């Protein structure tokens, strides 16, 4: 899946280039997903967001792991995974509270956070 895509991208581009473009594309797509009027485009944009996240996360963990010393790698990766799990646990609830005000708002906030 996305790990093969990540590996192929890393053959041609540096990790930082892949991460920067992933952030830019993800931010733009999160902002744009609030505006289509047809479900097809909403699902297509969200699908692209998932693919970009699937490409970026292994590259991100590789960069984080490479920056940590051998002695600290396990601790750093544990903290990274914990923060990711916390974000995944909190995001639906917070998004639901925000969406109560306006359905488009969670996507616009996600785009502005990037």
Secondary structure, 3 states (H helix, E strand, C coil): CHHHHHHHHHHHCCHHHHHHHHHHHHHHHHHHCCCCCCHHHHHHHHHHHHHHHHHHHHHHHHHHHHHCCCCCHHHHHHHHHHHHHHHHHHHHHHHHHHHHHCCCHHHHHHHHHC
